[in-house]
Structure formats: C-alpha cells, structure tokens
Amino acid sequence: MKNLRYLFFVAAALVCVSCSDFLDREPTSYASAGFYKSEEAIKDGNAGVYNGIYMDGLGGFGYNLPYTTFFDHFTGLAGERTQNTTIGAGSGLNPDNAAVLSLWNSLYSTVARANGVIDGSKNYLDGLSDKAKQYVAEVKVLRDYAYYMLIALYGNIPFFTAPVTVDEYDVERTDRAAVLDFILQDLEEAAALLPWRATDLGRVDKAFALGLKARAALLGGSLNYAGKGADYFRIAAAAAKEVIGQRALATNFDDLFTLNGQAKDDVKNETVFAFMYSKQGTIKTHVIAFGQVSRNTGQTGRHPLMLLADTYECIDGKRIDESPLYDPKHPQRNRDPRFNATLWMHGDTVTVNNGTLVTQVLEAYNAETYFRNNATGVWELRNNADINSGAAWASFCNAGSGYLWAKYSKETSENISSQSCNVPVMRYAEVLLTYAEAKIELNELDQSVYDAINAVRNRSHMPSVSDDRKGNQQKMRQLVRRERKVELALEGLHLIDMRRWGIGDLENGAPSYGLPTDDVRYEGMSDNDIPNFKKSDRHDLNDIASYDAYKHKLKLRDENRTWNKKYELWPVPQLAKDRSPKLGQNEGY
C-alpha cells in the first residue's frame, strides 16, 4: 500500500470471524489471554481493521469496486445500465437484496474487529506507549465510521462496544440517536490522541476524526434525531471549524482522481482520508473506470444521469434555466469546469488507457467515429462500439442518459482494468461544505459561511457567492446543496444527502430522460428546450429538473421507476433477522 504497510490481522485472531454472520463475533479469549498487551500486537490488530474497511466486490455492488462509488447509482443522479434496478427506485429494495445484506455484514465485521482490539487492549493501555494509544484511537474512528454508515443506511441498529458473546446475540436494536451520541463522544476522545495529519497516507488522523464527527452530526441535525436537530447542527459546525485551516484544497480538481495527480502534495493535503490502492508490495487495485467508460474502451455499466448534468451552473454562476450562456445544442459549453471534469458526452474528445492509449471522439448516433492513430497522429474513421456492437445496448447513449463518468476515467498512466489510484472517503472540500450547511441550517449566515463556499467554488474558477444570496437562508441552502452534488459526485455521499434532505421522491419517483432522440439529435434542439426547475418549491430548492415540456425529444429510461417512503431506510436483511428475531424490521418492509 502507498506509504502504509497494511498487515493482515494475525490469522489465529480471525479464524472465528465470518462475514456471513452480521455480528461477526470476535473471539473473547484473546482479550482474556492478554493478546493485546503490547504495542506490536495492537499494531497487528489495527492493521486487521484497516484491511476490512474496503469491502470491495460486495454482493449486489460491482466486481472489485469500492462500495462508495456505487452509492450515487442508488439515487436519481446516476443509474446502472439495466433500467429500474436502482435499489429504492424500482422495487429492488427488499430484505433479501444482496447489497443490503453484504454491506450490513461487512460493516459489522469492521465493528467486531475493532471491538476486539479496543476491548482487548483496555486493561494494558495505561502502561503502553503513546503510539499504542494512537493505534487504538485509529481503530475507534474506523468503528465509528462503520456505525455512522449503519445508522445512516438502516436507522436503529444492534449496538455493541465490546466483543459479543453467544448470550448477547439475539438483541433488540438501539435507537439511532443513542448510537450517534456515542459516535460523537468517541470521535472527540479519539481525536485528542491523533495527529492533525497522519504521517502515512491512508491512516486515520485528527482531521478525519473531526471531519467524521461533523458529517455524523449533520445527519442527526438534518433528520432531527431525538428532537435535537439544532444541537447536532452546532456540533457539526464546531467540529468542521476545528478542521478548517488545518488542511487546504488542491489546486487542480482533476488531480484528485488520477494516479499522477494524487502524487502531488496539495492533493495529499486535501485528501483527508482515502481507501488506498497500490501495484507495489501488497497488490490492491480496482476497476472503477473500466466499468463506466465508452464501449470502445470498457464496459459502461454505470452512468451519470441528466439530473446531475443539469445541476451544474454556467460559468456566470447561474443555473441553466437562468443563464443566457446555456445552449441546448451544446450543453457542455460555458459550464462550471467541474462539469467537464466529472462528465463526458457526445462530441467530446477523450483519452483512456485500456492497455494502450485510445483517443476517440464520443459519438452517440453514428456507427462510426474518429480515433487517433497513435503511430501516425492521423484521425481515422472506425467502427463505434457504442452504436455497432453486440454490447451497444449497454452504451452511454442507449442504456444511459447520454453521459459518461469522466471522474476516475481520465487515467493515462495505468490500465483502467487495474487501477491503483486511491479513492477519497473524505476531502477537505466536504468539510468546508459541511461547515457551511450546518451554519446555514442554524441561520447563522456570516462571512465564514461565504468564505467556505467560495473556497470550493473559486478553486474551480466559479464566481463567489452572489450578493442576492447573502443573508437569504433559502437561497444559501439551495446553493450549498448544489455545491455538494457537483463537487462530490461519485464519492459516496449523495445517497445519504438525499435522505437527509428528504428528496428521494423527487429524484426517484418518475422516469428519467436523457440525450435527444436519434431523429432530433442535439442539432435539432431549440433555444427553448431548457429544463424546468420550478415545478414546485421543493424542485426549485433542490435543483430537480422537469423535462415535461420537451420530453418527446428525449430518450426515455427507467419508465417504470417508482418511489415509496419506506426507501428512506434500507431494510434489516432477512438473514440477519432470521438469526436474531428481536431485531424487528423497518416500517414498510
């Protein structure tokens, strides 16, 4: 691993651990036998917890994919190539769903491993080194991350802070507010034992502990856990404020998602915490780009949808329905630079490394398109697999909405079928936006809020917060939500943001539309073919576009997509419920 020697947990300590059991019980004999009484033993246990957080290739997600990159595809901002399969938007969300079960099991595996280290070392820590205490603090943060994900996805959950005995197996769930309160306190205590910035990339540090505290408190504030919404927003703002100034934004947004870019110091500084990958030492790679590029260079299994694409402002800082710069014939022109950093579309010239460098023009309508001959530099007209191949049904213009993910795909230094660029779990940009959102929800609209948002926008050469937004809570709420979508797309945050904001029905309750039909094409679009964001006040606030006025010109997908209020939480997996009947079930399942 890059700059971090991840050790597999001592085999004997994991022999009894099974991801098929949601409690994934850690043997208690190691604690009683004094297994964690030395710094070296705690270090080994710490490495085992780190090793378990990746959860690559979980059932119901994708082959060799970090699960966070799949989360946006469970929202209205992105979709899988098979239509109406997004869980929670087509009847695929049920207690037997493979993704629901595998993530539950894997998160509890992290909890169990962490509890084994924390509980097993507690009687010895006072006599051990500061480094040993730091290792345990890191494990606590990773456990808190797992518990945050569990309450965000499933609501009330089984909650344990020590290895589980057989007698404790069948338990009722703990209220999510109580779990959140534990997380916040635990993170505060762990942060006190951690350096502001980890010496080794991929290790937990104080910035991540406090950033996670802010993220978790924002969840409790938005959903008003235990009627304490305002208190949680204050906690979120205070925790994020502590991190502000301890890190900085990278100069170039694109650098954050490529192997060469991530070698730069400014990118390392912005990346608060990441899943680490490497082709040196212990080999660990992923295939994010291979599953989202053109059929000419990869498989195109996951697509950004037009709801995301149309959220990006024009370069004047105005939404596309308000800006004179928006051109329906050329939607990619004059847009927030993060549009072209995150999305590719028809007419774009792109370069992808799939063993060799392939430079092509993306073509959504014709059976041939232009490729650059690497040997001669000459552009040649060749077959276009997005239109003319056995797999063309899955292409961005057929199964998708006319867009491809450019984020993670602009990789020229390594083969996209075996990528080793790291995958950010938290960036400093998120911390800034979390601070701003918490303060906005408290209606504390001071200069620090504008400064936080301006830092993120200005990095991408977008205008600062406009005067008409300052002092207006609703307009600032709209702006920070927009910023979170366009800045953090494909980074695993919007699924929970969608739940926090209560907009699942707006994003997922109707069919989605895409690029112009074959007979219209982009050249057939008129100046009036502009999305309507003002179908309701909620649509306007959350930048949810309606295409009703010209939907006959657009390709239709997810025609039978539906939404049910129960989708605001995932169900308790049926297998877990069978093993532990006291768990009960979330409402509606």
C-alpha positions as a printed NumPy array, in Angstrom:
array([[  0.   ,   0.   ,   0.   ],
       [  1.192,   3.525,  -0.707],
       [  3.145,   4.771,   2.324],
       [  1.356,   2.366,   4.633],
       [  2.308,  -1.236,   5.367],
       [ -1.102,  -2.812,   5.832],
       [ -0.659,  -6.026,   7.762],
       [ -3.229,  -8.762,   7.637],
       [ -4.603,  -9.473,  11.074],
       [ -2.992, -12.367,  12.888],
       [ -4.611, -15.445,  11.363],
       [ -5.477, -17.011,  14.679],
       [ -7.344, -13.928,  15.791],
       [ -9.589, -14.015,  12.746],
       [-10.221, -17.707,  12.362],
       [-13.612, -17.425,  14.037],
       [-14.685, -14.277,  12.21 ],
       [-17.259, -14.744,   9.467],
       [-18.889, -12.113,   7.295],
       [-21.867, -14.427,   6.905],
       [-22.82 , -13.57 ,  10.479],
       [-23.835,  -9.945,  10.936],
       [-22.298,  -9.734,  14.404],
       [-19.099, -11.295,  13.08 ],
       [-18.133, -12.159,  16.648],
       [-14.541, -11.558,  17.707],
       [-13.212, -14.323,  19.974],
       [-13.066, -13.061,  23.546],
       [-10.306, -15.462,  24.571],
       [ -7.635, -13.211,  23.093],
       [ -8.603, -10.354,  25.391],
       [ -8.621, -12.572,  28.476],
       [ -5.32 , -14.16 ,  27.472],
       [ -3.667, -10.751,  27.205],
       [ -3.299, -10.867,  23.445],
       [ -3.292,  -7.047,  23.096],
       [ -0.883,  -6.247,  25.874],
       [  1.918,  -4.964,  23.621],
       [  2.257,  -2.19 ,  21.062],
       [  3.152,  -4.701,  18.364],
       [  0.042,  -6.824,  18.989],
       [ -2.171,  -3.727,  18.926],
       [ -0.496,  -2.644,  15.697],
       [ -1.371,  -6.005,  14.137],
       [ -4.969,  -5.72 ,  15.307],
       [ -5.117,  -2.158,  13.987],
       [ -3.935,  -3.37 ,  10.556],
       [ -6.652,  -6.033,  10.502],
       [ -9.33 ,  -3.384,  10.99 ],
       [ -7.896,  -1.237,   8.186],
       [ -7.808,  -4.262,   5.914],
       [-11.515,  -4.865,   6.462],
       [-12.848,  -1.4  ,   5.624],
       [-12.549,  -1.732,   1.841],
       [-15.379,  -4.195,   1.284],
       [-14.513,  -4.426,  -2.431],
       [-16.699,  -6.647,  -4.582],
       [-19.588,  -6.843,  -2.133],
       [-22.571,  -8.805,  -3.339],
       [-25.025,  -6.517,  -5.132],
       [-22.385,  -3.908,  -5.879],
       [-19.77 ,  -4.482,  -8.561],
       [-16.693,  -6.56 ,  -9.172],
       [-13.63 ,  -5.047,  -7.47 ],
       [-15.309,  -1.704,  -6.821],
       [-15.137,   0.449,  -3.698],
       [-18.734,   0.403,  -2.496],
       [-18.799,   4.183,  -2.098],
       [-18.528,   4.645,  -5.877],
       [-21.764,   2.688,  -6.229],
       [-23.851,   4.792,  -3.855],
       [-24.76 ,   7.562,  -6.321],
       [-26.251,   4.85 ,  -8.526],
       [-28.833,   4.252,  -5.815],
       [-30.104,   7.818,  -6.324],
       [-31.586,   9.864,  -9.141],
       [-28.185,  11.284, -10.074],
       [-26.89 ,   8.07 , -11.643],
       [-28.024,   4.609, -12.675],
       [-26.976,   1.148, -13.669],
       [-27.183,   0.073, -17.297],
       [-30.124,  -2.244, -16.586],
       [-33.034,   0.098, -16.104],
       [-35.239,   0.23 , -12.996],
       [-32.693,  -1.739, -10.971],
       [-31.581,   1.09 ,  -8.69 ],
       [-32.496,  -0.138,  -5.229],
       [-35.157,   2.105,  -3.812],
       [-36.331,   3.174,  -7.244],
       [-37.824,   0.119,  -8.873],
       [-38.907,  -2.409,  -6.256],
       [-35.42 ,  -3.89 ,  -5.931],
       [-35.064,  -2.748,  -2.337],
       [-36.143,  -5.585,  -0.08 ],
       [-34.773,  -7.587,   2.874],
       [-33.285, -10.193,   0.516],
       [-31.345,  -7.68 ,  -1.593],
       [-27.698,  -8.733,  -1.873],
       [-26.334,  -5.191,  -1.459],
       [-28.426,  -4.629,   1.656],
       [-27.12 ,  -7.823,   3.263],
       [-23.495,  -7.655,   2.189],
       [-22.964,  -4.088,   3.374],
       [-24.637,  -4.843,   6.708],
       [-22.39 ,  -7.875,   7.218],
       [-19.228,  -6.072,   6.172],
       [-19.831,  -3.034,   8.359],
       [-20.456,  -5.288,  11.339],
       [-17.278,  -7.157,  10.504],
       [-15.407,  -3.857,  10.935],
       [-17.227,  -3.237,  14.218],
       [-16.336,  -6.704,  15.516],
       [-12.667,  -6.457,  14.586],
       [-12.469,  -3.01 ,  16.15 ],
       [-14.228,  -4.1  ,  19.333],
       [-11.761,  -6.948,  19.692],
       [ -8.815,  -4.554,  19.627],
       [-10.4  ,  -1.862,  21.797],
       [-11.742,  -4.17 ,  24.474],
       [ -8.746,  -6.477,  24.393],
       [ -6.258,  -3.654,  24.972],
       [ -8.125,  -1.553,  27.538],
       [ -6.506,  -3.153,  30.59 ],
       [ -2.985,  -2.614,  29.253],
       [ -3.072,   0.792,  27.525],
       [ -2.061,   2.885,  30.535],
       [  1.262,   1.099,  30.625],
       [  1.918,   1.249,  26.889],
       [  3.415,   3.833,  24.541],
       [  1.654,   6.826,  23.039],
       [  1.908,   5.033,  19.71 ],
       [ -0.113,   2.117,  21.058],
       [ -2.754,   4.57 ,  22.272],
       [ -2.794,   6.169,  18.82 ],
       [ -3.36 ,   2.785,  17.152],
       [ -6.374,   2.179,  19.383],
       [ -7.702,   5.687,  18.691],
       [ -7.492,   4.976,  14.952],
       [ -9.471,   1.77 ,  15.438],
       [-12.143,   3.689,  17.35 ],
       [-12.533,   6.115,  14.445],
       [-12.893,   3.248,  11.971],
       [-15.533,   1.657,  14.208],
       [-17.341,   4.998,  14.396],
       [-17.236,   5.253,  10.613],
       [-18.885,   1.823,  10.346],
       [-21.54 ,   2.745,  12.903],
       [-22.208,   6.045,  11.113],
       [-22.817,   4.163,   7.873],
       [-25.104,   1.686,   9.653],
       [-27.385,   4.297,  11.234],
       [-27.426,   6.363,   8.044],
       [-28.497,   3.384,   5.951],
       [-30.559,   1.245,   8.332],
       [-31.706,   3.545,  11.159],
       [-31.891,   1.816,  14.536],
       [-29.29 ,  -0.939,  14.754],
       [-27.772,  -3.574,  17.052],
       [-25.091,  -1.755,  19.021],
       [-22.058,  -3.246,  20.764],
       [-18.896,  -1.705,  22.133],
       [-17.235,  -4.968,  23.162],
       [-16.904,  -8.463,  21.671],
       [-20.258, -10.227,  21.54 ],
       [-20.969, -13.377,  23.49 ],
       [-23.453, -16.042,  22.439],
       [-25.917, -14.817,  25.064],
       [-25.868, -11.315,  23.559],
       [-26.507, -12.47 ,  20.011],
       [-30.286, -12.032,  19.907],
       [-30.846,  -8.377,  20.811],
       [-33.197,  -5.526,  20.079],
       [-31.935,  -2.568,  18.101],
       [-30.613,   0.594,  19.76 ],
       [-32.135,   3.94 ,  18.838],
       [-30.009,   5.652,  16.212],
       [-29.817,   8.87 ,  18.253],
       [-28.154,   6.994,  21.107],
       [-25.681,   5.441,  18.693],
       [-24.976,   8.871,  17.193],
       [-24.316,  10.367,  20.606],
       [-21.84 ,   7.572,  21.309],
       [-20.128,   8.148,  17.946],
       [-19.731,  11.88 ,  18.579],
       [-18.247,  11.393,  22.04 ],
       [-16.   ,   8.558,  20.884],
       [-14.66 ,  10.616,  17.991],
       [-13.909,  13.553,  20.262],
       [-11.919,  11.341,  22.615],
       [-10.092,   9.587,  19.785],
       [ -9.225,  12.891,  18.091],
       [ -7.333,  14.014,  21.189],
       [ -4.869,  11.149,  20.693],
       [ -4.306,  11.656,  16.967],
       [ -2.023,  13.994,  14.989],
       [ -3.642,  16.6  ,  12.784],
       [ -2.203,  14.922,   9.733],
       [ -1.162,  11.283,   9.584],
       [  2.454,  10.635,   8.683],
       [  1.374,   7.796,   6.383],
       [ -1.289,   8.213,   3.722],
       [ -4.301,   6.061,   4.414],
       [ -4.142,   6.333,   8.186],
       [ -6.79 ,   7.972,  10.32 ],
       [ -5.835,  11.328,  11.824],
       [ -7.454,  14.12 ,  13.822],
       [ -8.734,  15.863,  10.672],
       [-10.669,  12.746,   9.682],
       [-11.951,  12.095,  13.213],
       [-13.338,  15.632,  13.499],
       [-14.5  ,  15.657,   9.88 ],
       [-16.411,  12.436,  10.541],
       [-17.849,  13.976,  13.7  ],
       [-19.112,  16.87 ,  11.587],
       [-20.511,  14.516,   8.946],
       [-22.318,  12.378,  11.524],
       [-23.722,  15.366,  13.431],
       [-25.005,  16.825,  10.148],
       [-27.009,  13.623,   9.676],
       [-28.556,  13.939,  13.14 ],
       [-29.297,  17.611,  12.585],
       [-30.939,  17.139,   9.2  ],
       [-33.167,  14.294,  10.432],
       [-33.718,  15.93 ,  13.826],
       [-32.663,  12.891,  15.816],
       [-34.395,  12.848,  19.221],
       [-35.676,  16.368,  18.581],
       [-32.128,  17.739,  18.942],
       [-31.59 ,  18.936,  15.375],
       [-30.218,  22.362,  16.271],
       [-27.812,  20.868,  18.812],
       [-26.426,  18.484,  16.214],
       [-26.005,  21.285,  13.671],
       [-23.974,  23.216,  16.248],
       [-21.804,  20.165,  16.867],
       [-21.298,  19.722,  13.112],
       [-20.318,  23.356,  12.615],
       [-17.928,  23.337,  15.579],
       [-16.204,  20.101,  14.547],
       [-15.786,  21.23 ,  10.944],
       [-14.486,  24.617,  12.104],
       [-11.698,  22.887,  14.02 ],
       [-10.501,  21.276,  10.774],
       [-10.739,  24.458,   8.708],
       [ -7.241,  25.82 ,   8.222],
       [ -5.589,  22.509,   9.111],
       [ -5.875,  21.332,   5.507],
       [ -6.171,  23.092,   2.138],
       [ -7.757,  22.498,  -1.243],
       [ -5.729,  21.097,  -4.116],
       [ -5.044,  23.488,  -6.953],
       [ -6.478,  21.304,  -9.718],
       [ -9.766,  19.425,  -9.236],
       [ -8.872,  16.794, -11.86 ],
       [ -5.701,  15.831,  -9.976],
       [ -7.754,  14.415,  -7.111],
       [ -8.846,  11.378,  -9.15 ],
       [ -5.807,  10.235, -11.135],
       [ -2.701,   8.31 , -10.115],
       [ -0.239,  11.02 , -11.121],
       [ -2.346,  13.778,  -9.618],
       [ -2.533,  12.012,  -6.272],
       [  1.264,  12.039,  -6.025],
       [  1.181,  15.838,  -5.617],
       [  1.496,  17.313,  -2.138],
       [ -1.53 ,  19.602,  -2.487],
       [ -3.736,  16.641,  -3.417],
       [ -2.451,  14.649,  -0.442],
       [ -3.278,  17.624,   1.768],
       [ -6.888,  17.868,   0.558],
       [ -7.467,  14.115,   0.817],
       [ -8.402,  13.786,   4.481],
       [ -8.953,  10.021,   4.251],
       [ -8.985,   7.554,   1.373],
       [ -9.194,   3.904,   0.514],
       [ -5.633,   3.084,  -0.533],
       [ -4.624,   1.05 ,  -3.605],
       [ -1.241,   0.001,  -4.964],
       [  0.621,  -2.07 ,  -7.518],
       [  3.683,  -2.261,  -5.29 ],
       [  4.126,  -4.577,  -2.332],
       [  0.703,  -5.94 ,  -1.47 ],
       [ -1.191,  -5.572,  -4.75 ],
       [ -4.624,  -3.995,  -4.455],
       [ -6.411,  -2.499,  -7.451],
       [ -9.908,  -1.534,  -8.592],
       [-11.799,  -1.205, -11.88 ],
       [-13.835,   1.966, -11.414],
       [-13.077,   3.446, -14.823],
       [-13.338,   0.197, -16.758],
       [-16.983,  -0.127, -15.732],
       [-18.012,   3.384, -16.721],
       [-16.254,   4.398, -19.963],
       [-17.293,   4.02 , -23.618],
       [-17.904,   0.521, -25.012],
       [-14.927,   1.246, -27.266],
       [-12.589,   1.067, -24.281],
       [-14.515,  -0.581, -21.426],
       [-17.846,  -1.947, -20.259],
       [-20.109,   1.026, -19.448],
       [-22.057,  -0.499, -16.588],
       [-22.809,   2.678, -14.608],
       [-23.995,   6.029, -15.904],
       [-24.435,   9.565, -14.598],
       [-27.958,  10.776, -15.346],
       [-29.24 ,  14.075, -16.633],
       [-30.492,  15.23 , -13.217],
       [-26.847,  15.516, -12.212],
       [-25.643,  17.004, -15.502],
       [-28.25 ,  19.758, -15.413],
       [-27.323,  20.731, -11.853],
       [-24.005,  22.271, -12.956],
       [-24.239,  26.03 , -13.332],
       [-22.976,  28.045, -16.262],
       [-19.698,  29.879, -15.772],
       [-21.616,  33.039, -14.82 ],
       [-22.73 ,  31.279, -11.63 ],
       [-26.345,  30.915, -12.727],
       [-28.432,  27.762, -13.119],
       [-29.004,  26.74 , -16.709],
       [-32.629,  27.913, -16.696],
       [-31.466,  31.368, -15.591],
       [-28.272,  31.836, -17.615],
       [-28.15 ,  33.269, -21.163],
       [-24.98 ,  31.204, -21.691],
       [-26.753,  27.821, -21.718],
       [-27.024,  26.24 , -25.178],
       [-29.286,  23.15 , -25.508],
       [-27.439,  22.22 , -28.715],
       [-24.114,  22.165, -26.853],
       [-24.881,  21.517, -23.147],
       [-21.2  ,  21.149, -22.212],
       [-20.251,  24.67 , -23.273],
       [-19.896,  27.553, -20.826],
       [-20.451,  25.285, -17.829],
       [-18.904,  25.046, -14.382],
       [-15.496,  23.428, -15.12 ],
       [-16.445,  20.568, -12.793],
       [-18.976,  19.539, -15.445],
       [-16.218,  18.547, -17.868],
       [-14.066,  17.202, -15.036],
       [-16.867,  14.856, -13.949],
       [-18.856,  14.105, -17.12 ],
       [-18.218,  13.213, -20.745],
       [-20.821,  13.384, -23.505],
       [-21.418,  13.214, -27.253],
       [-18.823,  15.2  , -29.2  ],
       [-16.154,  15.152, -26.504],
       [-12.638,  14.008, -27.372],
       [-11.432,  11.634, -24.663],
       [ -8.299,   9.612, -23.943],
       [ -8.404,   6.349, -21.993],
       [ -5.681,   3.834, -21.176],
       [ -7.029,   0.293, -21.594],
       [ -3.606,  -1.227, -22.206],
       [ -2.8  ,   1.322, -24.864],
       [ -3.785,   4.96 , -25.045],
       [ -7.024,   5.305, -27.004],
       [ -8.131,   8.771, -28.077],
       [-11.589,   8.972, -29.637],
       [-14.492,  11.28 , -30.278],
       [-17.562,  10.146, -28.332],
       [-20.348,   9.557, -30.82 ],
       [-23.915,   8.905, -29.668],
       [-25.643,   8.473, -33.014],
       [-23.435,   7.138, -35.822],
       [-21.985,   3.661, -36.359],
       [-18.508,   5.101, -36.93 ],
       [-16.472,   7.672, -35.069],
       [-12.979,   9.136, -35.147],
       [ -9.989,   7.577, -33.409],
       [ -6.488,   8.974, -33.336],
       [ -3.808,   6.682, -34.789],
       [ -1.077,   6.744, -32.139],
       [  1.632,   5.832, -34.623],
       [  0.847,   8.466, -37.247],
       [ -1.145,  11.068, -35.342],
       [ -3.819,  10.884, -38.052],
       [ -7.508,  10.732, -37.185],
       [ -9.247,   7.681, -38.673],
       [-12.925,   6.805, -39.011],
       [-13.539,   3.413, -37.358],
       [-16.367,   1.291, -36.003],
       [-18.133,   2.794, -32.99 ],
       [-18.917,   0.06 , -30.456],
       [-21.326,   2.367, -28.634],
       [-23.634,   2.006, -31.633],
       [-22.435,  -1.013, -33.618],
       [-21.549,  -3.959, -31.389],
       [-23.219,  -6.792, -29.544],
       [-22.921,  -4.778, -26.35 ],
       [-24.155,  -1.495, -27.805],
       [-27.397,  -1.821, -25.83 ],
       [-25.364,  -1.013, -22.687],
       [-23.682,   2.113, -24.049],
       [-23.972,   5.633, -22.69 ],
       [-26.364,   6.579, -25.475],
       [-28.615,   3.517, -25.19 ],
       [-28.698,   2.335, -21.575],
       [-27.513,   5.656, -20.204],
       [-28.697,   9.24 , -20.438],
       [-26.024,  10.392, -22.848],
       [-23.303,  10.952, -20.262],
       [-20.252,   9.03 , -19.063],
       [-18.301,   9.413, -15.842],
       [-15.081,  11.299, -16.543],
       [-14.153,  11.275, -12.845],
       [-11.654,   8.417, -12.316],
       [-11.68 ,   7.771, -16.107],
       [ -9.1  ,  10.35 , -17.177],
       [ -6.389,   7.843, -16.424],
       [ -3.492,   7.776, -18.872],
       [ -0.671,   6.382, -16.718],
       [ -2.147,   2.936, -15.998],
       [ -4.61 ,   0.445, -17.449],
       [ -8.163,   1.158, -16.327],
       [ -8.801,  -2.574, -15.918],
       [ -6.361,  -2.493, -12.99 ],
       [ -6.302,   0.947, -11.391],
       [ -4.324,   1.86 ,  -8.31 ],
       [ -5.373,   5.469,  -7.798],
       [ -6.761,   5.98 ,  -4.301],
       [-10.466,   6.566,  -3.637],
       [-11.231,   9.541,  -1.376],
       [-13.556,   8.835,   1.539],
       [-13.37 ,  12.423,   2.794],
       [-11.905,  15.523,   1.214],
       [-11.316,  18.93 ,   2.74 ],
       [-13.883,  20.309,   0.277],
       [-16.556,  18.258,   2.04 ],
       [-15.507,  19.628,   5.439],
       [-15.918,  23.188,   4.139],
       [-19.354,  22.435,   2.704],
       [-20.432,  20.613,   5.875],
       [-19.478,  23.654,   7.934],
       [-21.412,  25.918,   5.577],
       [-24.511,  23.713,   5.555],
       [-24.641,  23.4  ,   9.341],
       [-24.338,  27.171,   9.758],
       [-26.975,  27.768,   7.092],
       [-29.408,  25.42 ,   8.83 ],
       [-28.805,  27.379,  12.04 ],
       [-29.456,  30.557,  10.026],
       [-26.078,  31.901,  11.076],
       [-25.2  ,  33.461,   7.749],
       [-21.916,  35.194,   8.411],
       [-18.807,  35.739,   6.295],
       [-17.294,  32.429,   7.386],
       [-20.114,  30.614,   5.542],
       [-19.481,  32.539,   2.335],
       [-15.732,  32.033,   2.669],
       [-16.144,  28.251,   2.987],
       [-18.346,  28.001,  -0.099],
       [-16.233,  30.483,  -2.055],
       [-13.102,  28.412,  -1.431],
       [-14.701,  25.385,  -3.085],
       [-16.239,  27.34 ,  -5.96 ],
       [-13.225,  29.532,  -6.638],
       [-10.917,  26.511,  -6.871],
       [-12.884,  25.567,  -9.98 ],
       [-12.944,  29.2  , -11.203],
       [-16.615,  29.675, -10.386],
       [-17.902,  33.037,  -9.085],
       [-18.155,  33.71 ,  -5.374],
       [-21.489,  33.683,  -3.539],
       [-23.645,  36.321,  -5.217],
       [-24.964,  39.291,  -3.236],
       [-28.59 ,  38.273,  -3.763],
       [-27.916,  35.015,  -1.874],
       [-26.193,  36.544,   1.138],
       [-28.469,  36.738,   4.154],
       [-31.128,  34.589,   2.456],
       [-31.314,  31.21 ,   4.191],
       [-33.32 ,  29.508,   1.446],
       [-31.024,  30.65 ,  -1.354],
       [-27.948,  29.657,   0.635],
       [-29.491,  26.267,   1.399],
       [-30.085,  25.787,  -2.326],
       [-26.505,  26.769,  -3.137],
       [-24.786,  24.51 ,  -0.617],
       [-26.887,  21.539,  -1.72 ],
       [-25.986,  22.27 ,  -5.33 ],
       [-22.313,  22.507,  -4.404],
       [-22.379,  19.159,  -2.607],
       [-23.847,  17.48 ,  -5.684],
       [-21.464,  18.888,  -8.27 ],
       [-18.315,  18.849,  -6.128],
       [-18.751,  15.414,  -4.544],
       [-20.452,  13.377,  -7.291],
       [-19.423,   9.691,  -7.378],
       [-17.798,   9.946,  -3.938],
       [-20.438,   8.067,  -1.956],
       [-22.114,  11.   ,  -0.208],
       [-25.261,  11.796,  -2.141],
       [-27.25 ,   8.726,  -1.11 ],
       [-27.187,   9.936,   2.487],
       [-27.532,  13.585,   1.447],
       [-30.674,  12.615,  -0.463],
       [-32.052,  11.046,   2.709],
       [-31.024,  13.979,   4.89 ],
       [-32.785,  16.43 ,   2.596],
       [-35.872,  14.226,   2.171],
       [-35.834,  14.359,  -1.635],
       [-35.856,  10.679,  -2.588],
       [-39.302,  11.057,  -4.099],
       [-38.225,  13.993,  -6.267],
       [-35.173,  12.185,  -7.633],
       [-36.571,   8.692,  -7.998],
       [-40.343,   8.906,  -8.291],
       [-40.608,   9.367, -12.059],
       [-38.935,   8.256, -15.291],
       [-35.627,   9.814, -16.232],
       [-34.717,  11.369, -19.544],
       [-31.507,  11.655, -21.48 ],
       [-29.942,  12.813, -24.691],
       [-32.039,  13.869, -27.715],
       [-33.57 ,  11.033, -29.729],
       [-31.955,   9.731, -32.923],
       [-34.283,  11.75 , -35.155],
       [-33.807,  15.005, -33.208],
       [-30.143,  14.89 , -32.153],
       [-28.509,  17.855, -30.463],
       [-28.693,  19.973, -33.58 ],
       [-32.488,  19.629, -33.514],
       [-32.877,  21.114, -30.058],
       [-34.298,  24.636, -29.823],
       [-33.279,  27.524, -27.605],
       [-36.442,  26.957, -25.569],
       [-35.645,  23.336, -24.717],
       [-34.491,  24.153, -21.204],
       [-35.347,  22.124, -18.096],
       [-37.985,  23.468, -15.734],
       [-36.671,  23.559, -12.177],
       [-39.729,  25.343, -10.781],
       [-42.339,  22.619, -10.929],
       [-42.637,  23.141,  -7.175],
       [-40.748,  24.986,  -4.47 ],
       [-39.08 ,  21.693,  -3.49 ],
       [-37.963,  21.1  ,  -7.075],
       [-36.51 ,  24.604,  -7.2  ],
       [-34.726,  24.345,  -3.86 ],
       [-33.09 ,  21.036,  -4.754],
       [-32.4  ,  21.697,  -8.46 ],
       [-34.621,  18.836,  -9.624],
       [-35.373,  19.326, -13.302],
       [-38.601,  18.514, -15.131],
       [-38.442,  17.772, -18.855],
       [-42.184,  17.532, -19.454],
       [-42.29 ,  20.419, -21.944],
       [-39.984,  18.679, -24.431],
       [-39.74 ,  15.105, -23.242],
       [-40.902,  13.879, -26.671],
       [-37.47 ,  14.972, -27.963],
       [-35.518,  12.988, -25.353],
       [-34.68 ,   9.342, -24.851],
       [-36.606,   7.762, -22.002],
       [-35.199,   5.395, -19.389],
       [-36.463,   3.982, -16.086],
       [-40.021,   4.284, -17.352],
       [-41.428,   2.134, -14.527],
       [-39.413,   3.64 , -11.715],
       [-41.39 ,   4.219,  -8.533],
       [-40.742,   5.582,  -5.05 ],
       [-42.016,   4.504,  -1.656],
       [-41.443,   6.366,   1.602],
       [-40.045,   3.213,   3.172],
       [-36.999,   3.55 ,   0.899],
       [-35.738,   6.336,   3.171],
       [-34.157,   3.485,   5.123],
       [-32.853,   0.157,   3.953],
       [-34.499,  -2.911,   5.475],
       [-32.874,  -5.112,   8.069],
       [-31.544,  -8.034,   5.99 ],
       [-33.815, -11.045,   6.229],
       [-30.912, -13.37 ,   7.018],
       [-29.884, -11.215,   9.988],
       [-33.491, -11.043,  11.152],
       [-33.858, -14.83 ,  10.929],
       [-30.798, -15.267,  13.129],
       [-31.811, -12.56 ,  15.577],
       [-35.633, -12.282,  15.667],
       [-35.629,  -9.46 ,  18.219],
       [-34.213,  -7.095,  15.584],
       [-37.626,  -6.489,  14.08 ],
       [-37.931,  -4.694,  10.754],
       [-38.03 ,  -1.14 ,   9.436],
       [-41.509,   0.147,   8.657],
       [-42.979,  -0.903,   5.329],
       [-40.837,  -3.98 ,   4.682]])
